[in-house]
Amino acid sequence: MKLNGKVAVVTGGAMGNGLGIVKVFLKYGADVIIIDYSDKLQDTLNLFKNYNVIGYKADIRDKEKIKDIVMDIINKKGKIDILVNNAGIAKLQSFVDMSDDIRDKHFDININGTWNITQLVVPYMIERKYGKIINLSSVTGPMVADTGEVAYATTKAALLGFTKSLAIELVRDNINVNAIMPGYIMTPMVEGIANDSDPKNPQSVIEGIAKGIPMGRLGTIEELGELTAFLASDESSYITGQGIVIDGGSTLPETKSVGI
Ligand SMILES: NC(=O)c1ccc[n+]([C@@H]2O[C@H](COP(=O)([O-])OP(=O)(O)OC[C@H]3O[C@@H](n4cnc5c(N)ncnc54)[C@H](O)[C@@H]3O)[C@@H](O)[C@H]2O)c1
């Protein structure tokens, strides 16, 4: 029960990685608050109705609403120990064809949304000299990339700079700021990408991705949740400003032609 008594806010917790994080956090005794704009939020809350979990249906781009939500959480729970900036989008499109709208959506959600909620939560962490902030970056951007990922990769690389810079600024306030850099985790986002690239046979895309990963499979949301719980716990107290890769070895091969 390494998160017993901790109050954790998870953005984008209605499905995918966020759902895995919520599940594992509840297993370790955390009090969880989900912020998500999806209609699926209610189903997720129903799934965990016997646990300490509440939800707010909101878009992290809506700064005023997020401000009210953070105030409401502080009034109800008295503190926020953990903030997981997980909400994010990925829409693949070639660079020359990419509309400003698609680019701006990535920047507004993946960077500015994360920035805004963090700026609203951090003063309450500084006040208590305690906090754990975990940002969902990716291997895409900081380490690798495929065609169509310029907007997404740019935002995920930016989150690594955000993580490091914020970590040093908050280091004397006993606030740890780290990033998680997943390879492929099986989520609705990845299903969407598979569907867009081969609408007739998305499963073949998933199988193709799995073949390219040394472990031969995509990661699970629970595996991602366990790493997040470790970074959210006091067991990782001496780690800050880091990007931790969780990718089944996908960024490991030195060449593509030998080995597996
Ligand atoms: N799945 C992967 O392979 C993978 C790999 C690397 C990084 N990531 C990162 O993990 C995070 C979660 O990805 P996922 O695969 O679970 O995605 P997903 O699309 O399956 O789920 C994302 C969740 O975030 C919510 N969300 C998105 N934008 C929001 C907004 N503006 N306001 C509120 N909620 C919002 C969605 O409603 C959804 O519940 C993202 O930041 C993503 O970049 C995922």
The ligand as a Tripos MOL2 file, in Angstrom:
@<TRIPOS>MOLECULE
LIG
   44    48     1     0     0
SMALL
NO_CHARGES

@<TRIPOS>ATOM
      1 N1         -0.1140    4.3420  -25.8590 N.am      1 LIG1
      2 C1          1.1450    4.5230  -26.1710 C.2       1 LIG1
      3 O1          1.7530    3.6860  -26.8420 O.2       1 LIG1
      4 C2          1.8750    5.7550  -25.6960 C.ar      1 LIG1
      5 C3          3.2500    5.8320  -25.9510 C.ar      1 LIG1
      6 C4          3.9540    6.9420  -25.4980 C.ar      1 LIG1
      7 C5          3.3040    7.9310  -24.7870 C.ar      1 LIG1
      8 N2          1.9600    7.8260  -24.5550 N.ar      1 LIG1
      9 C6          1.3220    8.9120  -23.8210 C.3       1 LIG1
     10 O2          0.4850    8.4150  -22.7890 O.3       1 LIG1
     11 C7         -0.6020    9.3150  -22.6030 C.3       1 LIG1
     12 C8         -1.9040    8.5510  -22.6770 C.3       1 LIG1
     13 O3         -1.9710    7.9340  -23.9490 O.3       1 LIG1
     14 P1         -3.0090    6.7810  -24.2930 P.3       1 LIG1
     15 O4         -2.3470    5.9280  -25.2930 O.co2     1 LIG1
     16 O5         -3.5610    6.2080  -23.0600 O.co2     1 LIG1
     17 O6         -4.1220    7.6750  -25.0440 O.3       1 LIG1
     18 P2         -5.6990    7.4150  -25.1690 P.3       1 LIG1
     19 O7         -6.1540    8.2570  -26.3060 O.co2     1 LIG1
     20 O8         -5.9650    5.9650  -25.2330 O.co2     1 LIG1
     21 O9         -6.2680    8.0230  -23.8110 O.3       1 LIG1
     22 C9         -6.0520    9.3900  -23.5290 C.3       1 LIG1
     23 C10        -7.0230    9.8540  -22.4700 C.3       1 LIG1
     24 O10        -6.7920   11.2550  -22.2790 O.3       1 LIG1
     25 C11        -8.0250   11.9530  -22.3910 C.3       1 LIG1
     26 N3         -7.7590   13.3000  -22.9260 N.ar      1 LIG1
     27 C12        -7.1330   13.6220  -24.0970 C.ar      1 LIG1
     28 N4         -7.1040   14.9510  -24.2650 N.ar      1 LIG1
     29 C13        -7.7030   15.4890  -23.1760 C.ar      1 LIG1
     30 C14        -7.9940   16.8260  -22.7770 C.ar      1 LIG1
     31 N5         -7.6810   17.8650  -23.5590 N.pl3     1 LIG1
     32 N6         -8.6180   17.0330  -21.6020 N.ar      1 LIG1
     33 C15        -8.9810   15.9710  -20.8210 C.ar      1 LIG1
     34 N7         -8.7490   14.6870  -21.1550 N.ar      1 LIG1
     35 C16        -8.1170   14.4480  -22.3180 C.ar      1 LIG1
     36 C17        -8.8760   11.1130  -23.3480 C.3       1 LIG1
     37 O11       -10.2530   11.3750  -23.2080 O.3       1 LIG1
     38 C18        -8.4890    9.7040  -22.9110 C.3       1 LIG1
     39 O12        -9.2760    9.2470  -21.8320 O.3       1 LIG1
     40 C19        -0.4790   10.3970  -23.6830 C.3       1 LIG1
     41 O13         0.1250   11.5390  -23.1370 O.3       1 LIG1
     42 C20         0.4210    9.7350  -24.7020 C.3       1 LIG1
     43 O14         1.1370   10.6670  -25.4690 O.3       1 LIG1
     44 C21         1.2410    6.7740  -25.0190 C.ar      1 LIG1
@<TRIPOS>BOND
     1     1     2 1
     2     2     3 2
     3     2     4 1
     4     4     5 ar
     5     4    44 ar
     6     5     6 ar
     7     6     7 ar
     8     7     8 ar
     9     8     9 1
    10     8    44 ar
    11     9    10 1
    12     9    42 1
    13    10    11 1
    14    11    12 1
    15    11    40 1
    16    12    13 1
    17    13    14 1
    18    14    15 2
    19    14    16 1
    20    14    17 1
    21    17    18 1
    22    18    19 2
    23    18    20 1
    24    18    21 1
    25    21    22 1
    26    22    23 1
    27    23    24 1
    28    23    38 1
    29    24    25 1
    30    25    26 1
    31    25    36 1
    32    26    27 ar
    33    26    35 ar
    34    27    28 ar
    35    28    29 ar
    36    29    30 ar
    37    29    35 ar
    38    30    31 1
    39    30    32 ar
    40    32    33 ar
    41    33    34 ar
    42    34    35 ar
    43    36    37 1
    44    36    38 1
    45    38    39 1
    46    40    41 1
    47    40    42 1
    48    42    43 1
@<TRIPOS>SUBSTRUCTURE
     1 LIG1         1 GROUP 0 **** ****
